[in-house]
Amino acid sequence: MSEPGLLPDPSGRIENAFGATAQRMQGLGFVNPALRVEAVDFAAWEGHWLGVLVTPWSINLMLLPHDPARWQRLRAGERQRYTFPAGAYDFIGAADETLGEYQMCSLFSPALDFADHGSARLVAQLALQALFDPAHAEPVAVADGSGDGDAPGPLARLQQQVDAPLSKRDFLRGRFLRSGERR
């Protein structure tokens, strides 16, 4: 039972709304037939419902109102940055006649590399866990004012990133494919 004024868990409404869309999209080239629509691990977070939406075409973090007084309205396509222990992420405003307003942050689009729904669901759960793990926050560079000019340039920094071991944050941000492994 929810408190007065707070909106209930939207998982069922999300699955119904996106399930109807999935029916219409069957057979399209960017749709993974091994996946189905599922609202994964929605929970209250800072006055919102936060979880992951798995669909046959994408996997997204999703925010919906829990406490309407704390909801920040966005026009469709407008961005809002939210800060989590793992860093700041941009969410894009959207609306549906069944769901009302919601905001999404893309994790995988399209979701063609998943062999089965269980794998996609597991990745959704791990991504949500990683979001709240400060160990995955990108370090903030602090200028020491020395001006020695020995800092690596943008190409060297990119190469260092490519050569670095894969972290959960990299996985969360979709950086799990190395340049030689792309399809």
KAPE-V18226 format. One record per residue. N is the residue number from 1. RES is the residue in three letters. D_CENTER is the distance of its C-alpha to the mean C-alpha in whole Angstrom. Layout:
n;res;d_center
N;RES;D_CENTER
N;RES;D_CENTER
This chain:
n;res;d_center
1;MET;28
2;SER;26
3;GLU;27
4;PRO;29
5;GLY;27
6;LEU;24
7;LEU;22
8;PRO;21
9;ASP;18
10;PRO;17
11;SER;16
12;GLY;19
13;ARG;19
14;ILE;15
15;GLU;17
16;ASN;20
17;ALA;19
18;PHE;16
19;GLY;19
20;ALA;21
21;THR;19
22;ALA;19
23;GLN;23
24;ARG;24
25;MET;21
26;GLN;23
27;GLY;25
28;LEU;23
29;GLY;22
30;PHE;18
31;VAL;18
32;ASN;18
33;PRO;21
34;ALA;20
35;LEU;17
36;ARG;17
37;VAL;15
38;GLU;14
39;ALA;12
40;VAL;12
41;ASP;13
42;PHE;13
43;ALA;15
44;ALA;16
45;TRP;15
46;GLU;17
47;GLY;18
48;HIS;15
49;TRP;13
50;LEU;10
51;GLY;9
52;VAL;7
53;LEU;8
54;VAL;10
55;THR;12
56;PRO;15
57;TRP;14
58;SER;10
59;ILE;7
60;ASN;4
61;LEU;3
62;MET;7
63;LEU;10
64;LEU;13
65;PRO;17
66;HIS;18
67;ASP;21
68;PRO;22
69;ALA;24
70;ARG;21
71;TRP;18
72;GLN;18
73;ARG;19
74;LEU;17
75;ARG;19
76;ALA;17
77;GLY;16
78;GLU;16
79;ARG;14
80;GLN;13
81;ARG;12
82;TYR;11
83;THR;13
84;PHE;12
85;PRO;14
86;ALA;12
87;GLY;12
88;ALA;11
89;TYR;8
90;ASP;9
91;PHE;8
92;ILE;11
93;GLY;13
94;ALA;14
95;ALA;17
96;ASP;19
97;GLU;22
98;THR;21
99;LEU;18
100;GLY;19
101;GLU;17
102;TYR;13
103;GLN;10
104;MET;7
105;CYS;4
106;SER;5
107;LEU;4
108;PHE;8
109;SER;10
110;PRO;13
111;ALA;13
112;LEU;16
113;ASP;16
114;PHE;16
115;ALA;20
116;ASP;19
117;HIS;17
118;GLY;18
119;SER;16
120;ALA;13
121;ARG;13
122;LEU;14
123;VAL;11
124;ALA;8
125;GLN;11
126;LEU;11
127;ALA;7
128;LEU;8
129;GLN;11
130;ALA;11
131;LEU;9
132;PHE;12
133;ASP;14
134;PRO;16
135;ALA;18
136;HIS;14
137;ALA;15
138;GLU;16
139;PRO;20
140;VAL;22
141;ALA;25
142;VAL;28
143;ALA;31
144;ASP;34
145;GLY;36
146;SER;38
147;GLY;38
148;ASP;39
149;GLY;37
150;ASP;36
151;ALA;32
152;PRO;30
153;GLY;30
154;PRO;26
155;LEU;27
156;ALA;28
157;ARG;25
158;LEU;23
159;GLN;25
160;GLN;25
161;GLN;21
162;VAL;22
163;ASP;24
164;ALA;22
165;PRO;21
166;LEU;18
167;SER;16
168;LYS;13
169;ARG;11
170;ASP;12
171;PHE;11
172;LEU;8
173;ARG;8
174;GLY;10
175;ARG;13
176;PHE;15
177;LEU;17
178;ARG;20
179;SER;22
180;GLY;25
181;GLU;23
182;ARG;21
183;ARG;22
